[in-house]
Amino acid sequence: MIPVILAGGSGTRFWPLSRRDEPKQLLSILGDHSSMIEETILRLGPMTTKERPVFVVCRPDLVEPTLDVLKTDAKLEFIEEPVARNTGPAIALATAHLEALYGDEPVAFFPADHFIAGQKGFEQCLTLAAHRATEGAIVTLGIPPSRPETGYGYIECTRELTGGSAPEAHPVEAFIEKPDAPLALEYLKAGRYLWNSGIFIFCPSTLWAELRRQQPELSEKFDAIRNCFTTDPTSPTIGELFTEVASISIDYAVMEGAERVEVIPALFRWSDVGHWGALHEVIDTDDRENIVAADALVDECDRCVLFSRGSSRLIAASGLQDLIIVDTPDALLVLPRERAQRVKELVALLRDKDRLDLL
């Protein structure tokens, strides 16, 4: 199995700490001194051979910043996206490149900025996924839900999941968009729904067959790109062709309409750490459930996030509940935890007001 890290983040959900030239995966926000992409690289090391690198898909301008934050001496190879075209074309580009190098070996794609704990269970799930991929399936890893979460997409299985100590692959009935709260509660009670982790494993031949069936225009472009990788992997034609493809997610392009998709319920702890409010899922708190990563004076506060980076100011807080405060040298963010996902909208407002200096 060939591990590939998708590192195309644009730096919106963890603003003001994350920016376009320093997106979330390059930050160390989980209470240690390693960036999130480095944690991902270290996690995937056992999944490849000593002779092979871990592959990273990202924008050309993020190659050097990524190398700058890495402390590991792991062998890496970057696959550069000429332009941003969402996860569908990014995954197809990497698959074409790797097919030219290694043939029809299973390829596994991982987000660069997720939290995973439980390496043994993680590896067990991937071992089964690689086997199922060689049998012709597109495989994804699903997360057993612990709450009626409205911020994740869901995967519906054909039957109720009972759980167990060994990984199992189940046929996928449907991929479902983020539900409202009542529907999320129904999914939790039903016992046959999983959170979509955004991890996918398949053989190149399976991807090309699905693209030909579901996305013929995209398939035609990538047939030409595959030919370039085979004959001249440095050809500028690859970038020219890639700029012409439509922007589409892998979910819409392939997963939702694929003929054979299987899901393996995770035997590990997972979070996509999708916003400031999600830090409580992965970072230890004080005795009043606060996360304090700042020079701060905290008086009778509950369930707050106080985070500072690069700022010399003291944060003094008293009598606050469920509030997020993030201080940086040029911007201060303050909002309720329940509105943590609105940071993306704040970034859009800054763009509308032409405050590109803060993005």
Helices and strands as residue ranges (DSSP letters): E 2-6, G 24-26, H 36-44, G 45-47, E 54-58, G 60-62, H 63-69, E 76-80, H 87-102, E 107-111, E 115-117, H 119-134, E 138-143, E 154-157, E 170-176, H 181-190, E 193-202, H 204-214, H 216-231, H 236-243, H 250-253, G 255-257, E 261-265, E 269-271, G 276-281, E 291-293, E 296-299, E 305-308, E 315-318, E 323-327, E 332-336, G 337-342, H 343-352, G 356-358
